[in-house]
Amino acid sequence: MTIRNLEYAVSPKSVAVVGASERVGSVGRVIFDNIVSGGFEGEIWPVNPKYSQVVGHQCYGRIADLPGVPDLAVIVTPPETVPGIVRDLAGKGTRAAVVITAGLNHNGLRQAMLEAAKPSLMRIIGPNTVGLMIPPAKLNASFAHMAARPGNIALISQSGAIATSLIDWAAENDVGFSRIMSLGDMADVDVGDCLDMLAGDFHTRAIVMYLETIPNPRKFMSAARAAARLKPVIAIKPGRHEQAARAAATHTGALSGADRVVDAALRRAGVLRVDDLAELFDAAETIARYSPLERARVGIVTNGGGAGVLAVDKLIDRGGELAALAPSTIEQLNRVLPSTWSHANPVDIVGDAAPARYGKALEAVAADPETDVILVMNCPTGLGSSSDAARKVAELGDGGEIGSKPLLACWLGERTANEGRRILTEAGIASFQTPEDAAIAASYLSEWSRAQRALLRTPASRAEDQAAGKASALAIFRQVASEGRRMLTEPEAKAAIAAYGIAVPRTIVAESVSEVAQAAGQLLENSERVVVKLLSKVVSHKSDVGGVVLDIATADQAAEAALSIARRLRTQSPGTKVDGYTVQAMVVRKHAQELILGVNLDPMFGPVILFGAGGTAVEIVNDTAIALPPLDDVLAGDVIDATRMSRLLTGYRDRRPANRGAIVAALNGLSQMIVDFPCLVSLDINPLLADAEGAIALDARIEIDPRRVDEPAPNPALAIRPCPSGWSRDLLSDGMTFHIRPIIPADVALYPAFLAKISPDDLRLRFLSLRKNFPDQMLKRLTQLDYDRDIAFVALEKDTGALAGIGRLSCDPDHRSGEYALLVRSDLQGHGLGWGLLKQVIDYARVERVDRIEGTILNENRKMLTMCREFGFSIAHHPDEPGLSVATLEISYVPVSSKIPSS
C-alpha cells in the first residue's frame, strides 16, 4: 500500500480529534487549540465522553455520534483504546488517522490497530508522532510549539523533535512549508508513501527528509527515484560513523558499512544527502532554483582575494570543481580589469571595484565556455559600496541566473552586508554569509547533478547475452549445494566468475603432492614461475594459514611448497582437512594495480557491489566505493572514479593507463551475476590485477545459500529492479518482421530518426496536443525508466534496427492501475504493429498483476478506439474533457510461466 487514501490526510475537509481535552497543558488540548487557532476552515469535531464542549466546540461522546464522516482523525488516547477507536473510525468511513499516542509496540496493540484499519484501507500516520501540518490548508494537527508558515518545501521527518526544531529554525529564516509529516513509528505510512504523494503535489517544489531508518528499501528507492525525477529531494541521515559488523565472512562484509550503502542508495535514487540540519534548507533553496547540470565548474568573482581562497578550499573539500578559465576569457578580463587583477580563477577584481567593474567581470565569466556556475563575492571596503555592487549584480542576475548559468552570491560581513543581501535575495539570487557557505551551496549543484545522472541510469539486464555463462555458474552452484556447502573452493569460484567474462589464470587442481609436482612441470613449460595454493572447502582466507606459496621455479619446489602448506595448516588449524592443492601459472605484471571487487548482502538494501584498492592490506588502505546493482558502463565508471585508486589507474610516470574497459566489464559481470542468482551471499575477487593489457582475477571466493540455488531471476532482493528479461520476441505482421523488446537507455539514439517519420497529426493524437520539440532531457526520461513502475516496449525493424513503434505502460505506486500509450511510425501504420505492441503491454500488465489499464484518447482517434474495443476495453467519455475518451481494460492475473506471448 502506498498513496491510497493519503489525500484525506493532506487535503481534509473535516477533522475529528479523538481525545480532545479541556485540560490546559494536555496533549489533547494543545492539538485541539493548534487546529482551531491555525484557522482550519473545515469542520472540527472533538470526541471525548468526558465533555459536552471543548473550547467552545460541541464535543461528542462517541465516534458514532459525529454529524458527518471525518476525512482525518487525530487520536490522542491511551494505547489500549487505539485499536477500538480505529475500528470505529473505519466503520464510520474515515480514511486517514494521525495516531499521536505512543506505547503501541507492546501487547499486540500495534498489530490490532493495523488489522482494524485494513478492511476499509484506512491509513495510519504514526503512532508516536508529533502530528501533521498542512500550512496551505491552515491545518496544524500537531502538538508543535508553533505553526509553520506556508511555503513550497515539504518536510518528512522520522523524529518529532527534529521536526519541531526545524519548524522553529525555518520561522526565523523565512522558510515556509507545503506539508510537514512527522512519521513516528511508521506502522503504516512510511517515507516511501510520503515521497509518492509529494512527487505529484503541486504545492511542493522541493522535499527535505530527516531519516533514521528505511523500512522498505525497494519501495523507498522506487518512490525516491520517482520524486527526484520531478523535483529536488534532499536528505539527512545520521549514523555516518557507526561501526560495521566485525564478524564478517569476507573482506567485503567488513568494508560495506551500512552508512556507506545508504550513501550509495541515496545517490542512485537522485537524492542529495547533506551532513547536518543547517544544510538541509540551504540545499533545498539552492537546487530548487536550477535544472541539473552536466558539470558544475565554478567561476568566482570577488573583490577580496582571501575570500576567494576560502571559497576554493571549501569547494575542493566538498568534491567541487573550480573552473579553468578559457584563454579568450582571460583576454577579455585583461581588457576590462585593472592590471593588478588575479589573472586566474578566482577572479580578484581588487578592493576598489566599482559596480561597473563587477558587471564587466561577471559578464566575462558568465560567457566563459569552461564555467557552469558563477559565485560572486563582496568584502566591505571604504573604496566601494557593497549595496551598489549588489544592485549591479541584481540587475545582471535574471532570477538567480546570468547567461542561463546559476548565480550565487556571498556578501561578507554583517552590518554593511545586510542591505546587499536583501537586494540580492529580492532579485531571486541565493545569498550566503560566508565563503564556506557559498562554496557548499555550489557543491550542492555539483553533487545533485551527479545524483541526477545516476538516477537516470537504468541498466538493461544482460540475462539473454549471459545465458551460457549463467548455465555454467548454475551447474557449479548446484554441485556445491548438493554437497551441503556454502563456500565454493577457489577453482569453483574462479570458474563461476570466468563464466561471466572475468579473466582468470589457468589453474590445475591436484589431489596429492605428486600431482602438484606434475601440474607444476606442465605449467612451467609456458611460464617462468608457478603458485601453489591450499584447496579447502572450509578455510576462507588461505593466506591467513600460510596456504599460498609464490614464485616457484621447479616441480620439486612445488612439491615442497605443498608439503609446507600441509604442515602449517596442521599447526594453525588442527583437524582441518587438506582437500587438495591448486597450481597456477604465476601472473607477473610489473605495473599492474591490485584491485578488489566484491559482493555483499546489506541487511537493508540487499546486494551491493564493492570496488577499490585490493591486496592483503585492503582493510587498512580502505580505499573502496559502494554501488547498488544493476550497473552499466556509466555506473561502473562512477564507482571506479569514487576511489583514490582511480587516479593511479589513469597512469603515471612510466605506467600506462590500465584497461578501464576490462575493469568496467568485470564490474558489469558481477552485477549480472547478482541479478541472475538470488543465492549469492558474498563474493570477493582479491586481487584483480589491472594494467594496460587488461584485468585478471588471481583469487576468488564465493559464498552461496544452497537453499536458493534454483530460485528464478531476477534477484528479488535487488533494491533497484533491472530491465525485465524474457520479454523479447519477433513479431511477423502483414509480411513485415519486427523485434519487440523492453526499452533501454541506449534507445535514446533511435528517437530523432523515429520522430522525423511521424506526422504532426500523429504526434497530436499521441500527446493530445501539438508538439514540435522533444528536448534531450525529455527523451532521456522516455528511455530511462524505473522498471518497478514503468515499462516501454520498442518495436525495431528486423532488417535495419530502426525504431518502428513504442508501447508504454506507467503504473501507479500500488500497481492497481496503469496508463498505456502507443506511438507507431506514420509510414508503418496499418500493418498490425500497434496491435502487437498493445498485446505486449497487456500481457506484461497481466503478469505484473496490474488490475486495470487505461488510456486517454482523442475522440477523433477512431483507429485507436476501434482497436481498444477489439481488445475488450470499455470506452467512456472523459469526465472533464468533452473531446476525450477513456478506454479501460480490467485484467486478470496469469502465472509467469505463460508470460511470453506467441506471435
ChimeraX attribute file (.defattr): number of C-alpha atoms within 10 A of each C-alpha:
attribute: neighborCount
match mode: 1-to-1
recipient: residues
	/A:1	14
	/A:2	22
	/A:3	18
	/A:4	17
	/A:5	17
	/A:6	22
	/A:7	14
	/A:8	21
	/A:9	23
	/A:10	24
	/A:11	14
	/A:12	21
	/A:13	17
	/A:14	18
	/A:15	26
	/A:16	26
	/A:17	27
	/A:18	27
	/A:19	22
	/A:20	30
	/A:21	26
	/A:22	19
	/A:23	12
	/A:24	10
	/A:25	10
	/A:26	15
	/A:27	20
	/A:28	25
	/A:29	21
	/A:30	21
	/A:31	27
	/A:32	29
	/A:33	21
	/A:34	22
	/A:35	23
	/A:36	18
	/A:37	13
	/A:38	19
	/A:39	13
	/A:40	22
	/A:41	14
	/A:42	14
	/A:43	13
	/A:44	21
	/A:45	24
	/A:46	29
	/A:47	27
	/A:48	22
	/A:49	14
	/A:50	14
	/A:51	15
	/A:52	14
	/A:53	16
	/A:54	21
	/A:55	15
	/A:56	8
	/A:57	12
	/A:58	14
	/A:59	24
	/A:60	22
	/A:61	16
	/A:62	15
	/A:63	23
	/A:64	13
	/A:65	11
	/A:66	16
	/A:67	9
	/A:68	15
	/A:69	20
	/A:70	27
	/A:71	23
	/A:72	28
	/A:73	30
	/A:74	29
	/A:75	26
	/A:76	25
	/A:77	20
	/A:78	13
	/A:79	20
	/A:80	18
	/A:81	15
	/A:82	23
	/A:83	21
	/A:84	14
	/A:85	20
	/A:86	28
	/A:87	22
	/A:88	17
	/A:89	28
	/A:90	22
	/A:91	18
	/A:92	17
	/A:93	16
	/A:94	26
	/A:95	25
	/A:96	29
	/A:97	28
	/A:98	29
	/A:99	27
	/A:100	28
	/A:101	22
	/A:102	16
	/A:103	14
	/A:104	24
	/A:105	14
	/A:106	10
	/A:107	10
	/A:108	11
	/A:109	17
	/A:110	21
	/A:111	15
	/A:112	18
	/A:113	24
	/A:114	19
	/A:115	15
	/A:116	22
	/A:117	27
	/A:118	15
	/A:119	11
	/A:120	17
	/A:121	18
	/A:122	25
	/A:123	28
	/A:124	26
	/A:125	26
	/A:126	28
	/A:127	30
	/A:128	23
	/A:129	25
	/A:130	28
	/A:131	26
	/A:132	24
	/A:133	30
	/A:134	24
	/A:135	23
	/A:136	19
	/A:137	19
	/A:138	21
	/A:139	26
	/A:140	26
	/A:141	28
	/A:142	29
	/A:143	25
	/A:144	22
	/A:145	13
	/A:146	14
	/A:147	23
	/A:148	28
	/A:149	17
	/A:150	19
	/A:151	17
	/A:152	19
	/A:153	23
	/A:154	27
	/A:155	26
	/A:156	22
	/A:157	26
	/A:158	24
	/A:159	20
	/A:160	20
	/A:161	14
	/A:162	14
	/A:163	23
	/A:164	22
	/A:165	14
	/A:166	20
	/A:167	23
	/A:168	17
	/A:169	15
	/A:170	16
	/A:171	14
	/A:172	9
	/A:173	10
	/A:174	11
	/A:175	20
	/A:176	18
	/A:177	24
	/A:178	26
	/A:179	27
	/A:180	25
	/A:181	29
	/A:182	32
	/A:183	30
	/A:184	24
	/A:185	21
	/A:186	17
	/A:187	19
	/A:188	19
	/A:189	21
	/A:190	25
	/A:191	28
	/A:192	24
	/A:193	20
	/A:194	23
	/A:195	28
	/A:196	22
	/A:197	19
	/A:198	24
	/A:199	23
	/A:200	13
	/A:201	15
	/A:202	9
	/A:203	16
	/A:204	19
	/A:205	22
	/A:206	27
	/A:207	29
	/A:208	24
	/A:209	23
	/A:210	22
	/A:211	15
	/A:212	13
	/A:213	13
	/A:214	17
	/A:215	14
	/A:216	14
	/A:217	22
	/A:218	21
	/A:219	22
	/A:220	24
	/A:221	26
	/A:222	23
	/A:223	26
	/A:224	25
	/A:225	27
	/A:226	22
	/A:227	25
	/A:228	24
	/A:229	17
	/A:230	12
	/A:231	21
	/A:232	29
	/A:233	30
	/A:234	26
	/A:235	25
	/A:236	19
	/A:237	18
	/A:238	15
	/A:239	10
	/A:240	13
	/A:241	10
	/A:242	10
	/A:243	12
	/A:244	15
	/A:245	12
	/A:246	9
	/A:247	8
	/A:248	13
	/A:249	15
	/A:250	19
	/A:251	23
	/A:252	27
	/A:253	22
	/A:254	16
	/A:255	24
	/A:256	24
	/A:257	18
	/A:258	20
	/A:259	17
	/A:260	17
	/A:261	23
	/A:262	23
	/A:263	18
	/A:264	19
	/A:265	24
	/A:266	23
	/A:267	23
	/A:268	26
	/A:269	28
	/A:270	29
	/A:271	33
	/A:272	29
	/A:273	24
	/A:274	19
	/A:275	12
	/A:276	12
	/A:277	16
	/A:278	11
	/A:279	19
	/A:280	21
	/A:281	21
	/A:282	21
	/A:283	26
	/A:284	24
	/A:285	18
	/A:286	20
	/A:287	24
	/A:288	18
	/A:289	18
	/A:290	16
	/A:291	15
	/A:292	20
	/A:293	19
	/A:294	12
	/A:295	17
	/A:296	27
	/A:297	22
	/A:298	29
	/A:299	27
	/A:300	28
	/A:301	23
	/A:302	27
	/A:303	26
	/A:304	22
	/A:305	20
	/A:306	14
	/A:307	20
	/A:308	24
	/A:309	16
	/A:310	14
	/A:311	25
	/A:312	23
	/A:313	14
	/A:314	19
	/A:315	24
	/A:316	14
	/A:317	13
	/A:318	16
	/A:319	13
	/A:320	23
	/A:321	21
	/A:322	20
	/A:323	22
	/A:324	17
	/A:325	21
	/A:326	16
	/A:327	10
	/A:328	13
	/A:329	20
	/A:330	17
	/A:331	12
	/A:332	17
	/A:333	24
	/A:334	16
	/A:335	11
	/A:336	14
	/A:337	20
	/A:338	13
	/A:339	12
	/A:340	10
	/A:341	17
	/A:342	16
	/A:343	16
	/A:344	16
	/A:345	20
	/A:346	28
	/A:347	25
	/A:348	24
	/A:349	25
	/A:350	18
	/A:351	18
	/A:352	15
	/A:353	22
	/A:354	18
	/A:355	18
	/A:356	14
	/A:357	19
	/A:358	23
	/A:359	16
	/A:360	16
	/A:361	23
	/A:362	27
	/A:363	16
	/A:364	16
	/A:365	30
	/A:366	23
	/A:367	17
	/A:368	20
	/A:369	13
	/A:370	19
	/A:371	22
	/A:372	25
	/A:373	28
	/A:374	24
	/A:375	26
	/A:376	26
	/A:377	30
	/A:378	28
	/A:379	20
	/A:380	20
	/A:381	14
	/A:382	8
	/A:383	10
	/A:384	17
	/A:385	20
	/A:386	25
	/A:387	22
	/A:388	16
	/A:389	24
	/A:390	28
	/A:391	18
	/A:392	18
	/A:393	26
	/A:394	24
	/A:395	14
	/A:396	19
	/A:397	22
	/A:398	17
	/A:399	19
	/A:400	24
	/A:401	21
	/A:402	22
	/A:403	15
	/A:404	15
	/A:405	20
	/A:406	28
	/A:407	29
	/A:408	26
	/A:409	31
	/A:410	28
	/A:411	28
	/A:412	22
	/A:413	13
	/A:414	12
	/A:415	9
	/A:416	16
	/A:417	20
	/A:418	16
	/A:419	16
	/A:420	26
	/A:421	25
	/A:422	14
	/A:423	20
	/A:424	28
	/A:425	18
	/A:426	11
	/A:427	19
	/A:428	17
	/A:429	24
	/A:430	24
	/A:431	26
	/A:432	21
	/A:433	17
	/A:434	18
	/A:435	27
	/A:436	20
	/A:437	18
	/A:438	25
	/A:439	28
	/A:440	24
	/A:441	26
	/A:442	29
	/A:443	24
	/A:444	27
	/A:445	26
	/A:446	27
	/A:447	25
	/A:448	25
	/A:449	22
	/A:450	22
	/A:451	23
	/A:452	25
	/A:453	19
	/A:454	19
	/A:455	23
	/A:456	22
	/A:457	24
	/A:458	23
	/A:459	23
	/A:460	21
	/A:461	24
	/A:462	21
	/A:463	20
	/A:464	12
	/A:465	9
	/A:466	18
	/A:467	13
	/A:468	13
	/A:469	20
	/A:470	21
	/A:471	13
	/A:472	17
	/A:473	21
	/A:474	18
	/A:475	13
	/A:476	18
	/A:477	29
	/A:478	16
	/A:479	15
	/A:480	22
	/A:481	19
	/A:482	11
	/A:483	9
	/A:484	12
	/A:485	17
	/A:486	20
	/A:487	25
	/A:488	25
	/A:489	23
	/A:490	25
	/A:491	19
	/A:492	19
	/A:493	23
	/A:494	24
	/A:495	20
	/A:496	25
	/A:497	26
	/A:498	20
	/A:499	21
	/A:500	23
	/A:501	16
	/A:502	23
	/A:503	19
	/A:504	20
	/A:505	15
	/A:506	14
	/A:507	19
	/A:508	20
	/A:509	18
	/A:510	22
	/A:511	14
	/A:512	16
	/A:513	19
	/A:514	15
	/A:515	20
	/A:516	28
	/A:517	22
	/A:518	18
	/A:519	24
	/A:520	30
	/A:521	18
	/A:522	15
	/A:523	20
	/A:524	18
	/A:525	9
	/A:526	9
	/A:527	16
	/A:528	15
	/A:529	20
	/A:530	25
	/A:531	20
	/A:532	32
	/A:533	24
	/A:534	28
	/A:535	23
	/A:536	21
	/A:537	18
	/A:538	16
	/A:539	19
	/A:540	18
	/A:541	16
	/A:542	17
	/A:543	13
	/A:544	12
	/A:545	18
	/A:546	17
	/A:547	23
	/A:548	20
	/A:549	20
	/A:550	15
	/A:551	16
	/A:552	21
	/A:553	17
	/A:554	15
	/A:555	21
	/A:556	17
	/A:557	18
	/A:558	30
	/A:559	22
	/A:560	17
	/A:561	24
	/A:562	27
	/A:563	14
	/A:564	16
	/A:565	23
	/A:566	21
	/A:567	15
	/A:568	14
	/A:569	22
	/A:570	15
	/A:571	12
	/A:572	12
	/A:573	12
	/A:574	10
	/A:575	9
	/A:576	15
	/A:577	15
	/A:578	18
	/A:579	14
	/A:580	19
	/A:581	26
	/A:582	23
	/A:583	27
	/A:584	24
	/A:585	24
	/A:586	21
	/A:587	19
	/A:588	12
	/A:589	12
	/A:590	8
	/A:591	16
	/A:592	21
	/A:593	20
	/A:594	22
	/A:595	24
	/A:596	25
	/A:597	25
	/A:598	26
	/A:599	31
	/A:600	26
	/A:601	19
	/A:602	17
	/A:603	9
	/A:604	17
	/A:605	22
	/A:606	20
	/A:607	26
	/A:608	25
	/A:609	28
	/A:610	25
	/A:611	25
	/A:612	27
	/A:613	25
	/A:614	24
	/A:615	17
	/A:616	14
	/A:617	9
	/A:618	20
	/A:619	15
	/A:620	7
	/A:621	12
	/A:622	14
	/A:623	19
	/A:624	24
	/A:625	23
	/A:626	26
	/A:627	27
	/A:628	24
	/A:629	29
	/A:630	30
	/A:631	26
	/A:632	22
	/A:633	15
	/A:634	14
	/A:635	23
	/A:636	23
	/A:637	17
	/A:638	18
	/A:639	23
	/A:640	25
	/A:641	15
	/A:642	17
	/A:643	18
	/A:644	15
	/A:645	19
	/A:646	19
	/A:647	13
	/A:648	15
	/A:649	21
	/A:650	15
	/A:651	15
	/A:652	10
	/A:653	5
	/A:654	7
	/A:655	15
	/A:656	16
	/A:657	18
	/A:658	23
	/A:659	16
	/A:660	19
	/A:661	14
	/A:662	20
	/A:663	26
	/A:664	22
	/A:665	18
	/A:666	24
	/A:667	28
	/A:668	24
	/A:669	23
	/A:670	25
	/A:671	25
	/A:672	25
	/A:673	28
	/A:674	27
	/A:675	25
	/A:676	24
	/A:677	24
	/A:678	22
	/A:679	20
	/A:680	24
	/A:681	21
	/A:682	24
	/A:683	29
	/A:684	24
	/A:685	28
	/A:686	23
	/A:687	22
	/A:688	28
	/A:689	26
	/A:690	23
	/A:691	25
	/A:692	18
	/A:693	14
	/A:694	15
	/A:695	27
	/A:696	23
	/A:697	25
	/A:698	20
	/A:699	18
	/A:700	25
	/A:701	22
	/A:702	25
	/A:703	24
	/A:704	21
	/A:705	19
	/A:706	21
	/A:707	13
	/A:708	15
	/A:709	20
	/A:710	13
	/A:711	13
	/A:712	13
	/A:713	15
	/A:714	21
	/A:715	21
	/A:716	16
	/A:717	18
	/A:718	21
	/A:719	24
	/A:720	27
	/A:721	24
	/A:722	23
	/A:723	24
	/A:724	19
	/A:725	15
	/A:726	13
	/A:727	16
	/A:728	18
	/A:729	16
	/A:730	16
	/A:731	22
	/A:732	16
	/A:733	15
	/A:734	10
	/A:735	7
	/A:736	14
	/A:737	16
	/A:738	24
	/A:739	19
	/A:740	26
	/A:741	21
	/A:742	23
	/A:743	24
	/A:744	21
	/A:745	18
	/A:746	12
	/A:747	17
	/A:748	17
	/A:749	13
	/A:750	14
	/A:751	16
	/A:752	12
	/A:753	12
	/A:754	16
	/A:755	20
	/A:756	11
	/A:757	14
	/A:758	17
	/A:759	13
	/A:760	16
	/A:761	14
	/A:762	16
	/A:763	19
	/A:764	14
	/A:765	18
	/A:766	19
	/A:767	15
	/A:768	15
	/A:769	12
	/A:770	13
	/A:771	12
	/A:772	10
	/A:773	8
	/A:774	11
	/A:775	8
	/A:776	10
	/A:777	10
	/A:778	12
	/A:779	16
	/A:780	17
	/A:781	15
	/A:782	18
	/A:783	23
	/A:784	25
	/A:785	25
	/A:786	23
	/A:787	18
	/A:788	22
	/A:789	19
	/A:790	17
	/A:791	25
	/A:792	25
	/A:793	23
	/A:794	25
	/A:795	29
	/A:796	21
	/A:797	18
	/A:798	17
	/A:799	10
	/A:800	8
	/A:801	12
	/A:802	17
	/A:803	24
	/A:804	29
	/A:805	23
	/A:806	23
	/A:807	27
	/A:808	22
	/A:809	23
	/A:810	22
	/A:811	21
	/A:812	16
	/A:813	23
	/A:814	14
	/A:815	19
	/A:816	13
	/A:817	22
	/A:818	22
	/A:819	17
	/A:820	23
	/A:821	19
	/A:822	19
	/A:823	22
	/A:824	25
	/A:825	20
	/A:826	19
	/A:827	11
	/A:828	15
	/A:829	13
	/A:830	13
	/A:831	14
	/A:832	14
	/A:833	27
	/A:834	23
	/A:835	19
	/A:836	20
	/A:837	26
	/A:838	22
	/A:839	15
	/A:840	24
	/A:841	21
	/A:842	21
	/A:843	20
	/A:844	20
	/A:845	27
	/A:846	21
	/A:847	18
	/A:848	17
	/A:849	17
	/A:850	21
	/A:851	17
	/A:852	20
	/A:853	24
	/A:854	21
	/A:855	21
	/A:856	21
	/A:857	23
	/A:858	23
	/A:859	16
	/A:860	12
	/A:861	14
	/A:862	11
	/A:863	9
	/A:864	19
	/A:865	21
	/A:866	12
	/A:867	14
	/A:868	19
	/A:869	14
	/A:870	11
	/A:871	13
	/A:872	12
	/A:873	20
	/A:874	15
	/A:875	19
	/A:876	12
	/A:877	16
	/A:878	16
	/A:879	9
	/A:880	8
	/A:881	9
	/A:882	10
	/A:883	12
	/A:884	18
	/A:885	21
	/A:886	18
	/A:887	23
	/A:888	22
	/A:889	19
	/A:890	14
	/A:891	17
	/A:892	12
	/A:893	13
	/A:894	15
	/A:895	10
	/A:896	11
	/A:897	7
	/A:898	10
	/A:899	17
	/A:900	15
	/A:901	13
	/A:902	8
	/A:903	9
